[in-house]
């Protein structure tokens, strides 16, 4: 399935570029992301995590992603990271708190980097290729790949929508109202879901 869905390079946050990360195959990047997630979650020292942070920032720089765009992918998670840091700090100590929150932010940043440098169609092709051996048992690689690709794309898309909603609520003086934020966020996400559904239906995937 090579038809692109609406958005930058298909759907979501793709940033066109000519860096090495942009040119790498989607399958290689997704595999590297999975391996990196396992490695990062096994880190037990803050100093080692610091190395992971430096490497992540180096990858963002190498991909020539504007820092404003890169930070926008992580910023929404900070609203969850701050109370998580406080809870872990009290319950398990400062070192463990920094480790847990740092792992979360690095993983989100790496996942965002993949979505920023990879078109949805390329992700979809990679998933389809990996799932093709399962066709003989009735699995549809195209449809499963589509679900996986949309899942990867929708994580940063939801984060971006949350950030946009907070900015809009702040402009209206409603940043202190969690109900207003939640309602506005749900409405925005439903609109995006409708647009995505229309795009899928137009390509014969409405079932």
Beta strands, then each sheet from edge to edge (+ up, - down):
end
